[in-house]
Amino acid sequence: MSRLDSVIARLTAQRACLDRVSDAIAGLPGPVLELGLGNGRTYDHLRQNLPGRDIYVFERQVNAHPDCIPPDSHLFLGDFRMTLPAVAARFAGQVALVHADTGTGDKSASLALARLLGPLVIPLMRPGGLLASDQPFEDAALVAIDLPDGVPVGRYHLYKRA
């Protein structure tokens, strides 16, 4: 598969998964956490899918398109290992959706980051809350849920907090 085909497949899968989880949390109260802003495409898509929902973004350094930068009140800058624990009391057990788009292109580093993020984000999620990620998460508190039609297993990952 060419790199162009790969990015198209990744973005198509990502959009299908974000649409699925956006629909699934329609009746579930709570904020959304976006881990990794990048250039802001998924943040913008979540804003469109979830109007009126608070979406908090965690990013090391903002490099997003100017139209896709959240307000300062909804942006936490710095390393996830510092910013997520700093908001633990604020969000504990309330988050309806976590979207973790944290892959770096280095498979082993990306998997290690997902292992580190699990214990930081799962306690923030409400029971029945969802996690959508470009990396697999393995935790007894998470149950894998079906991917949308056309999304190959392993391309994206969806979970529900038990």
C-alpha angles and dihedrals in degrees: 000000000000120000088249092054089046094054091046090051091047094049093044091051092045093052093047091050094047090049090051096050092042090057092043095056095046092111097033116095122221142078129287124237119209111197108198119019098197107168092338102253097128093040089054091047092050090049089054094045095043108038113184093017117122109244116191118196127208117197137154094222130355115244098149131132106276092245090055102054115111121229115273090252089063100040126089113190124201142047115335089232089065105030098048096052089046091062098038095107092045096054104024110145094349108090115111096189137016117192110193113189096166106134114134102191089257103101098202093045091047092051091047090052091051090052089051094047097052097074090043099051106029094069088053092057123091119231105278091023117140135233122200116187145167087219130055118256120204116198133130089233091063128073118197113237129202119279120232117269112281096025108116118228109264095023091094134356131223126189140175122213108241 
